Amino acid sequence: MASLGTVASGDGMEVIMIIETVEQFREHLAEPWAWPGGYPRYFITSDGAALSYRAAREEAEQIEYAIANKLSDGWRVVAVDINFEDADLFCDHTGEKIEAAYADEEASQ
């Protein structure tokens, strides 16, 4: 298994996992939920865009090419993160809502 880089917050909770290789991207793409806990995850591109797992699966070939060649074309995924509470987080490619673990659904309507 590849080394999956992690940036931790002050309380020790994993917040963001760094992606530097195609292998790391593929490993994360295989599991849209963080364990333990089953928290919903999403990808972050080098230009700060949020990508849903559906978008990442559909565009995996472009993403892998961008990672392998270190492109800044909007497709290079650099991290995967957990959406804990952002009820208004949407995929920048598909426009679909990215599920939040703890967000109050009524607050976002």
C-alpha positions in Angstrom: 0.0 0.0 0.0 1.2 3.5 -0.8 2.0 6.0 1.9 -1.0 8.2 2.3 0.1 11.6 3.6 -2.1 13.1 6.3 -2.3 16.5 7.8 -3.7 16.4 11.3 -5.5 19.1 13.3 -4.4 20.1 16.8 -6.8 17.6 18.4 -5.2 14.7 16.5 -8.1 14.2 14.2 -7.2 13.5 10.6 -8.5 16.3 8.5 -7.0 16.0 5.1 -5.1 13.3 3.2 -2.5 14.5 0.7 -2.5 12.9 -2.7 0.8 13.0 -4.7 0.7 9.9 -6.8 -1.8 8.1 -9.1 -1.7 5.1 -6.8 -2.8 7.2 -3.8 -5.6 8.7 -5.9 -6.8 5.2 -6.9 -6.7 4.0 -3.3 -8.8 6.9 -2.1 -11.1 6.6 -5.1 -11.9 3.0 -4.0 -13.4 4.2 -0.7 -15.7 7.3 -0.6 -16.3 6.9 3.2 -13.7 7.4 5.9 -13.4 4.6 8.4 -14.1 4.3 11.2 -17.2 6.3 11.3 -18.4 6.2 7.7 -17.8 10.0 7.1 -18.4 11.3 3.6 -15.3 12.3 1.7 -14.6 14.5 -1.3 -11.5 15.4 -3.4 -9.8 18.7 -3.6 -8.0 19.9 -6.8 -4.8 22.0 -7.0 -6.9 25.0 -7.8 -9.1 24.5 -4.7 -12.2 23.0 -6.4 -14.2 20.3 -4.6 -14.9 17.1 -6.6 -17.5 14.5 -5.7 -16.6 10.8 -5.9 -18.9 10.5 -8.8 -17.1 13.2 -10.7 -13.7 11.7 -9.8 -14.8 8.3 -11.1 -16.2 9.7 -14.3 -13.0 11.8 -14.9 -10.4 9.4 -13.4 -8.4 9.2 -16.6 -8.0 13.0 -16.8 -7.2 13.2 -13.1 -4.6 10.4 -13.2 -2.9 12.1 -16.2 -2.9 15.5 -14.4 -1.4 13.9 -11.2 1.2 11.9 -13.2 2.3 15.0 -15.1 1.9 17.5 -12.2 -0.4 19.6 -14.4 -2.3 22.7 -13.2 -5.3 22.1 -15.5 -8.0 22.0 -13.0 -8.0 18.2 -12.8 -5.0 17.5 -10.6 -6.4 16.1 -7.3 -4.1 17.0 -4.4 -6.1 15.9 -1.4 -9.1 14.1 -0.1 -11.0 15.4 2.9 -14.1 14.6 5.1 -17.1 16.9 4.8 -18.1 17.1 8.5 -20.5 20.0 8.6 -20.7 22.0 5.3 -24.3 21.6 4.2 -23.6 23.9 1.2 -20.6 22.0 -0.3 -21.2 21.2 -4.0 -19.1 19.5 -6.6 -17.5 22.1 -8.8 -17.7 19.8 -11.8 -21.2 18.2 -11.6 -22.9 20.7 -9.3 -24.2 17.8 -7.1 -24.4 18.3 -3.4 -21.6 16.6 -1.4 -23.0 14.9 1.7 -22.0 16.3 5.1 -21.7 14.0 8.1 -23.3 16.4 10.7 -24.8 19.3 8.8 -28.3 20.3 9.7 -30.1 19.8 6.4 -32.8 22.4 7.3 -30.2 25.1 7.9 -29.1 24.9 4.2 -32.6 25.3 2.8 
